[in-house]
Amino acid sequence: MRLGVRVCTVSLLNIKSACLVSSTTAPNFTAMGTSLSTVSVPDWQTACASKFNCTSEGLVNILGEAIFPTCPANGSLPPDVWGISNRACEQSCGIFTQSVDFTSSALTMSTWLLPWLALIAQLPFEANGSINFMSACLSIGSPALAAYSIALTAFNRRYISIAFRKIKDRAQHNSRCRYMVERVDAAAFILRETQQCPMRANQRAGELASLIILDDDNGQQKFWITAEKDLRNTRRGFTQSFLAQVLFAFLAYLISFIAAVHDSLGSPDVGNQFASSTVWSWMFPIVFGYVRVGSQCKVGTIKKALTDHKFIPERDITGKVEYVAQTGLCPNADLHILSDARSGAFSTFRETLPLLPIHQRHASGASQSEIPSLHTRDVCSGSQAPFPHMSRKGSVGRDSQSDYVLAQQGIPKLSPNDFDESPSPLLTWWGFDVRGDERTEGPIFNYARIFTWFTFAGHVQRGFENGISSFRTMFNPSTARDAAIRCRLEPELRAFIPLSSLHQHPHIIHHMFQAALVALFLQWGTTGAAILVAYWTPAVGLGCRSGGYLIYGIAATVSWLMLVFSNLISHEVMQRLEVRDQRGTRGLSALAVIMRITGKTLAIFNAAWLIASGVMEDIGAFQTCWCDTDAFQYHGNGWISVFKDASDLRNVAGGTWIGGFVWSMGVCLAVSAVFAYQVNGERNSLD
């Protein structure tokens, strides 16, 4: 028995160690007298090819068809022999396994995988502790979910910008409410920036209406300007480090591709490594999109901007003034429910409360004295107000004239005792929060706030629209009750809208549908390019690589759909509980929690699989008969090309490699343009 060894010189991207060449007699590998079931070799393909000659069984042509060639005098293989069948490979090469060469593996990983892993640092991590880890897993395991959240954020921003531009124009053309112009701009910015945090509107004692329409004597203008400034200062932007890291990642990908085409075009190994890198290309529009559409730099900045500043005056019956934070815009996910006796009493407030001319109000002969509130509560923080006996000027105080107007319209006078002052207990199913990701702060979870954010923004938008319109017939309001009448905001502002009434909110449906198209386009545009390259790399077929990318794309899509449907069910549960309808909520809660856990678990395993498959490709773990003969599709009828090198496969690989690269980059540019266009439209509508 003779063993010959030769050194193979290849390109930088396709480094091979010493290639094993043996005689026609199979070597009898033994170790300490015991036959080994597998043998590690530095080059699996060359070792396998060395087991065959012109007279061997299982030889195939370029189409994978069995051939029986006429052997030349020197015993070499004729040109029409390309490879071997799956059965021949298993019989003769099944004992071989690709050994791991650290130098070559480190080079390929640093070329094709590490730039993407480094770019993970630019994914949105504006959360706490384990939530940051979950955010990364969801982004990697389901790019469709990340793209869906970004697209929803972009579409919502543009919607708010257009709506508030119209409100601003109306305020500018009315001299009596021009003080609200700056407030409108600030409100639009705040609504756009608060999408990564659960938000609730509070009007129980006139807080939101007071914040919208009362003049600056009560501190409202200071709040809007300061909150906008704080959110603008903590907004994540295009820093030099971000631009440098993204640019270097793109250049690494581009240069590696150019080098592969120039030096190793046609090499199956390099082609499969390129495919394993292409499946990550969704990273470019995702990291770009999160910065472009706006996200806060860290957790808690929204709550701090809205609740830390104390500009709103409260005074007690002695006239002493204390300044407190506003409670009209609440950064929390609390569920507040009306008491049983008054449930639904104000469900038609908006329709049954027309504005009365000011002279009719004076005809009542009512005074303008304020009535102190019996009880106040900080509904934004869920804590008891420090001075329960105080009345909030312009926020909690009521005047008898406004009470008369309400009575004339059949609306009973409110007392703070009409409401459940305590937020509902934490809603759980077997210890898991039924509210789901809607309550979790962070940009990746914006998908779960599409309904509650739209409801919250709608309350604020309606308050501004009605408030500005009221200046045509009424004088400036001076109390919270006046502000509520002007803004036509009922004391109970719902946080959850019935899913059965979604047809009344076409913007929500349109945004969800358009965002879903963007998500699917990015997910399958980039994953599809990787599948294309791996599929058409000889031997053509669905193998370990292309099949693995297909599984990744399917799992990412299923995970996204499960989380979206889980959010729909959670919203339905919360909406029913908000109106004291507990029918079926237990079963729906279980379904929502199970779907959410399953979707996130699938995303975590999918992220691990994507990283593991890249490492396995770079260390040669897929160099087996089962993988290389595309047994995933052809089972025992597949074949592998072991007798041809890169020069023989250049014509086959050229169109596939370039097509896959152009396809993936085109998809990334198109999605990035969607994100950029939405923000440009938002800026043009306000600046």
N, C-alpha and C positions, 0 to 999 in steps of 0.2 A: 504494500500500500504506500502511495506517495501523496504528499500534500504539497502543493505549490502555493506561494503567496506572492501577490503583486500589489503595488501601490497605485490607487486610482486618484488622479488629480482632477478636481472639479472646481466649479465656481465657488465664490465666497458664500453664496446662499445655499449651496448644496454640498456641504463638506461631507466627505465619506472617509472613514478610516480604512485600514488595510482591507482589501477585498479578497475573500477566500476563494481559491480556485483549486479544485480537486480533480483527480483522475476519474474515469468513468466508474470506478468502483467506489461505492459509498463507504465513507470512513466509519470505522467501528469505534465510536467514542466511549471510553470507559473511564471510570475514576475509582481508584482503589479496588479494582476488580468488579465494580458494579456498573451495569449499563445504565446510562442516563436516559430519561424519557424526553427531555428537551435539551437543546444545545444553544447557548448564546453565541451569536456571530456578529461581527462588526457591520456587515452589510447583508441584510436578509435576502435581498433580491439577487445579488451576485452568488451567494451561497446556494440559493435555490436553483439558479440557472446552471450551476456547475454539476447538478445531479442529472442533467439531460444531455443527450447527443442526438444525432440525426436519426437514429433508429429507435429512439424512445417512443413510448406510447403517450398519447395525450397532447401532442403538439397541435396548435391551432394557428389560423391566419388572422389578419387584421379584423375580420368579422366575427372571430370566435368560433369559426367552423373547423372541425377536425380535418387535418390533412396528413398525408403519408408521403413526404417528399422523397425525391431521388437524391441520394446522398452524394456529394462531391467526393473526389478521390481522397482529399485530405481529411474527410470526415467532419468538416465544418457544417454549420447550419445554413441552408439556402435562404435568400432574402425574404421569401414569402412566409417564413416561419416567424411569427411575432410573439407567441407565448404558449402557455400551457393551460389545460382545463382545470377546473376546480378539483375534480377527482384526482388527477395526476398530482396536483399541488399538495393535496392532503396526504397522499400516499408517500410522496418523496420528500416534501419540504415541511411536513407537519411537525417534525422534531425541532425545527429551527425557531429561535426567538431573537428579536433584534436586541442587541446589548445597548446599554445606555452609555454614550460617550459624553462626558460632562462638557468638554470644550465645544463640540459641535452643537449639543443641545442648548447650552447657554447662549451661543451665538444666534441660533434660530429663535429662541424665546425673546432675547433682547431685540431682535429685528421685527418679529411679527406680533408678539403678545404684550411685552412689558410697556410699550407706549400707551396701550389702551388701559392697562391696569393703573398706570400713573394718572390717567385722565379721570379715573373714578373720583379722585379728590375734588374735582370740580362739579360733581353732582350735588343736588340740593341737600344739605345736611342741617337745615335750620330747625332742628328739633333737639330733644334731650336724650342722652344715654342710648338705650337700646333702640329707640325710635330712629336714630341716625343709621344704625346698622340695618334696620328694616327698610329704611328709605333706599339705601344702596342696593339691597337685595331685590326690592321691587323694581328699581330702575333697570338693573342688569337682567333680572329674570323675566321682566315684562316691559320691554321698551314701548309697547303699545300703550300701557297704562301711563307711563311718563309722558308720552306724546299727547295722549288724551287730556291729561291734566293741564299741560302747557297750552294746548289749543283752546280748551275751555277758558282758561285764564285770559288768553289773548282776545278771544271773541267777546268775553264779558267786559273787558277793558274798553274795547271799541264801542260797545253798546252804551256804556255809561258816558263815555266822552261825547258821543253824538247827542244823547238825551240831555246832558247838562249844558251842552253848548246852546241848545234851544232855550233852556231855562235862563241861562246867562243873558242871552239876547233880550228876553222879555224883561229881565231886571234892569238892564241898561236903558231901556226905553221908558221906564217909569221912574220919575224923579223921586217919588216917595219911598222907593225900596232900593235905591242904588247902593245903600250901605250893605246890601246882600250880595253884590256882585263878587266881591272878594271871597265871601263865604261860600258861594256856589262853586268857585274854582277849587277851594280847599276841600269841600265836600266830595267833589268828583275825584280828586286825587286820593282822598282817604278811602273811598269806596273801591277804587281800583287796587289799592295796596293792601286791603284787609282780606283778600281772598284766601290767604294761607292760614287764616285763623277763624274759628267759629264765631259768628256774630249774631247778636240779637238786638232788636229795637225795643226800647222800653218807653211806654207812654202812659203808665199807670197813674201818674200824678202830673201829667203834662210835660214830662222831661224832654221828650224828643221834639215836640212842637215848640217848646220854649227855646231849645237849642237852635232850631231852624229860623225862627222869625223874630224873637225878641231882640231889641236893639242892644248896643254894646254896654249900656249901663249895668246890665246883669252879667257881664263877663263872657257872653257867648262868642263874640267876635275874637276875643283873645284865645279862646279854646280852639276854634277852627284854624286860626293862623299858626298857633303853636303846635297843634297836632300834625298839621301838614308839614311843618318844618322838621319836626322830629322824625316822622316817617321818611321824609326825603333824605335826611342825614344818615339813616340806618338802612337805606335801600342798597341792595347789592348792585354794584356796577361793574363795568369792564375795567378791571385793574390791570396793571402791567404784567403782574404774575399770571393772571388768568390768560391774557392774550399770548404771552410767551409759551405757556404750557400747551395751549391748544395749537398754536402755530408749530411748535416742535413735534407734537404728535402727528399733525398732518404731514409735515415734511418727512418724518420718519416713514410714514406709510407710503408717501409718494416716491421717495428715493428707493425704498425697498422694492416697490413695484417696478420702477424703471430698471433697477439693477437685475431683477428677476427676468424681465423681458429681454434685456440685453445679453445677459450671461447664461441664463438657464431656461430660456423659453422652450417648453416642451417637457421639462423634467416633471414626472409625476409627483415626486417628493415636494419640489418647490411649488407646484401648482396647488397641492393640497394644503401647504402651509399658507399660501396666499388666500385660499378660500377660508381658512380658519381665522385669518385676520379681517377679511371682508365682512364677516358676520358681525363684527364690532363697529362697523362704520356708522351705525345709528347714533353713536356717542356724540358726533360733531353737532348735529342739530339739537340734541337734547341739552347739552351743556350750554350751547349758544342760546337756546330758547328760554331757559330758566332765568338767565341774566337779562335777556332782551325784553321779556314781558314783565319783568319786575318781581323780585322776591326780597324779603328782609334778610339781613346778614346773619341774624341769630334769633333764637326763640325768645319770646317775651317782649320784643320791641313794640309790637302793636298794642298790647295791653298797657305797657308803660306809657306810650304816647297818648292813649285815650283816657287813662284813669289816674295818672300820677300828678297832673297839674290841677291845682285848686283855684279855679277862677269864679265859680258860681257862688253868689252870696246866699247864706241862710241866716235868718234872724229869729230870735225867740220872742216871746210876748213882751219882754222888757225892752226890745229894740236892739239888743246886742247882735252884731253881725259876725258870722263865722263863714269862712270861704271853704268850699268843698269841691270835690271833683264832680264832673258831669256824670249822669247815669242814663242818658238817653241812648248812647251807643255802647253796647255791652259786649266786650270780647270774651264770651263764654258760650257754653253749649247747654245751658240750663233749660229745663222744661218747666214752664209756669202754667198753671191751670186755674180757671175760674172756680169759685166755690159752687157746690151743687145748686144752691138756691138761685144763683144768678148766672148759671152757665148759659151762654148764648144770648144774654140780654143785650149785648152790644154788637151782635153779628151783622146788623143792618145799619150801624151807626153812619157809615159813609153815605148810604143812599137816603137816609131819613133826616139828615141834618143840613138843609140848605142854609146859605149865609143870609142873615137878615141885615137890612140897611141899618146904619148907625142910628138914624132918627127913631126907628122903631124900638131899638134897644133903650134909648133914653126915655121913651114914652112909658116904660115900665115903672119909672120912678125909683129904680133900685139904686142903692149906694155903691160906691167903689171900694168899700172896706174889704180887706183881706181876712179870710177866716183861717186861723192856724190849723195845720194838719195835726190829727191826733197821733199819727204814727207814720214814720218814714223808714224806709229800708233801702240799703244800698244793693240794688238788684244786680249790679254789675259784678260785685265781689261776693254777693251772697251773705254779707255780714250785716249785723245790726248797725244802724246809723248811730254815731256817738251821742247825739242829742235827740232822742225820740220826740221831745216836745216841741222841737223847732219846726217852723214853716219855711219852706224854701221860697224866697222871693223870686217871682217869675218862673217858678218851677213847680212848687207844691201849693202855693197860695191860691185861693179861689175868691171870686167876687160874686156877690149876690145877683148882680146884673146878668152875668153869664149864666148863673144857675137858673134865672128866670127864662132866658132864651132856651136852655135845654129843656126846661119843664114844658114850654110852649110846644116843643117838638115831640113830646112824649118820651123823652129820655130821662130816666130817673137819675137823681143826684148820686154821685159816687161817694163812697166812704172807703178809706183804706182797708177796712175790715171785709170789704166785698171780695177780696182776693186772697188766694192762698199765698201767704207771704214767704213761705219756705219753699225753696226749689224741691222738686220731687226727689225721692231717694234714688240713688244710683241704680239704674235699670240694668239688671244682669240676668244672664241665663247660664247657670252653672259657673258663676264667677266671671263670665265674659260680658263686657259692656255691650248692650244692644245697640247703642248709638253708633258704634263702629268708628270708622275713620273720620266722620264728620266732626268729632270733638278733638281730633288729634291735629296739633299745629304742625305745619310743614307744607311746602309747595307740592310734594308728590301726592298729598291727600286732597288737593283742590277738587278732584273729581267727585269727592263725597259731599262737597258743600255747594253743588250747583243749585239745589233747590232752596236751601236755607239762605244762601248768599243772595240769590235773586229776590227772595221774599224780603230780606232785610233791606237790600238796595231799593226795592220797590216802595217800601214804607218811606224811606228818606226822600226818594224822588217825588212821590206823591205829596209829601209835606211841603217841599219847595214849590212845586207847581201850583198847588192850591193856595199856599201862603202868598205867593207873588200875585196871583190872580185876585186875591181878596183886597188888595190895596186900591182897586178901582172904586170900591163902594164903602170901605170901612177905614177908620182911623187906625193909627199904629196900636198894636196890642200892648197891654201893660201887665197882664197876668198870664199864668199858665192856662187858665180856662179860656181866656181870649185867644191864646195861641192855638189851643186845640180846635176851637171853632174855626179859626182862620185856615188852619192846615187840614181840617176835616179828617183828623186822625182819631179813631176810636180808642178808648182807654186800653182795650185789649188788642194788642197787635200779634197776630199769629206768626209763629216761626216756621210752621210746617203747612204746606198747601196740599190738599188732597190730590193724589195721583189721577183720580178720575176727572179732575178739572184742568189737566195739563193743556187741553186744547184751547183753554182761555189764555194760555201763556205761550204763544208761538215762538217767542225768542228762546225760551228754554229748549224746546224741541229742536229748533234749527241749530242751536249751538251744540247740542249733544250729537246730532246727526253729522254735522260738519266736522266736529272733533273726532268722531269715530272714523270718518273717512281718512282724516290725516293720520290717525293712529295706525290703521290698517295699511295705508300706503307706505309709511315709514317702516313698520315691522316687516312686511313682506317684500318691500322694495330692497332692503338691505339683506335680509335673510335669503330672499330669492336669488340675489346675485351670488351669494356664497354657495347655495345649492347648485346653481348653474355651473359655476367653475368646477366644483367637486364632481358633479354628475358627468360632465363632458371630458374630464381628465381620464385618459385610458387606464383601465378598461371602462368603457362607457357604461353607466348604470347607477342604480341607487345602492350605494354601499354604506360602510360605517360612517364615512364623513358626510356625504350628502344626506343620508338617512338621519344622522345625528342632528344636522342643521334643520331638517324638516321637523323632527321631534321638538327641537328647541322653539321653532316658530309656532308650532301648534300649541305647545305648553304655554308659551308667552301669551298667545291670544286667548286661550281658555282661562288662564289666570286673570287676565284683564276683564273678561266678560263675567266671571264669577264675582269679582269684586264690585263691578258696576251693578249687577243684579242684587248682590247683597246690600248695597247701599239703597237701592230702590225699596227693598223689603224693610230695612231699618227705618227709612223715612216714613213708610206707611204705618209702621208700629208707633212711631213717635207722634204722627199726626192723629192717630186714633186716641192715644193716651191724652193728647192735648185737649181733646174735646170730650174726654171721659167716656170713650167708647172702647171697652176692653175686649170686645168680641174677637176671638181668634188671635189675639196678640201673643199668647204663649207659644202657639205653634209657629207663628211668623217669626217670633224672636229666635226660636231654636233654628229655624231655617236660615235666618240672616247670619247668625253666629257661625253655623256650620259652613256655610258658603264662604264667609270671610276667612275663616281659619284654613279651609281647604285651598282657597285661592292664594293666600299668602304662603302657605307651605309649598304649594306647587311652584311659586315664584322663587322661593329660597332654593329649592332643589334644582330648578332650572338655571339659576345663576351659578350654582356650584358646578352643574354639568357643563355650562359654557366655558368656564375657566378650566375645568378638568380636561375637556376635549381639546382645548388649545395646547395644554401641557402635554397630553398624550400624543398629539400630532407631532410636536416638536421633539419628543424623545423617541419617536418611532414605535409607540405602542400599537399603532394600527397596522404595522407591517406583519400581517398574518394572512394565511390563505383565505380565511372567511371574509376579511375586510377587503383585501385586494382583488378578489374575484367577484365582488358585489353580490355575495350570497344573500344579502338582505333582500335583493330583488329576484335574483336568478336561482337561488338555492344551489343545487349541485350542477347547474348548467352554465355557470359563469366561467370566466377565464381571466388570466392576468398576463400582461406583457412583461416578460422578464428578459427578452433577448434584444430589446431595442433601447437605445439611449436617447438623450434629449434631442439630438440632431435629427433623429428619425421622426420625432413627434412635434417638431416645431410648427408644421403647417396645421396640425390638428389643434394645437393649443393656442396659436396666435389670436384667432378671432374670439375664442372663449375667454381668455385672460383679459384682453382689452375690453371686450364687451361687458364682462363682469365689473371691471373697474369703473368704466364710464357709467354704467347703469347705477351702481351704488352711489357714486358721487353726484349723479344727476338727481337721484331721489333726495339725497341730503340737502342739496342746494334748493330744490323745490320746497321742501318742508321748512327750511330756514327762511326762505322768502315769505312763506305764509306767516310765520311768527313776526318777521320784521315788518311786513306790510301792515299788520294789525296795529302795531305800536306806532308806526308812522301815521296811520289814520287817526289814532288817538291824539297824537301831538298836534297834528294839523287842526283838529277840531277844537283845541283849547288854547293853544299858544297865540 
